């Protein structure tokens, strides 16, 4: 079973020097933090802010290729976590056939935001995350922990 999610925010984790993509269930309380790199965070931030760049960036290029081939991204699914690494799938459709393309979750979300595609997370991924660690981290957040993405 999958849960529909939305991007709830991007946070900077000063302890790891990485960014956290925070997904939250559209209906329900489930959340999923995914640690990502700065380039991916920047791309997601641009999409969230609806910033148009003078030339297409990588995720814009993926969107443009899919559209030029008269296809669409029907959804993205964060499908599993193995050894603390998340795996996602882009579902690309021409209306008759659907192809599944392996992706990093950060790239899948960056493309989904650009194509207005729904984002889902497999229930098993949410069950496997370490909620105690997340709750402890969130409980200890201070305003100065939030960095500027742009």
Buried (B, 14 or more C-beta within 10 A) or exposed (E): EBBBBEBBEBBBBEEEEBBBBBBBBEEEEBBBBBBBEEEBBBBBBBBBEEEEEEEBBEBBEBBEEBEEEEBBBBBBBBBBBEEEEBBBBBBBBEEEEEEEBEBBBBBBBBBBBBBEBBBBBBEEBBEEBEEEEBEEBEEEEEEEEEBEBE
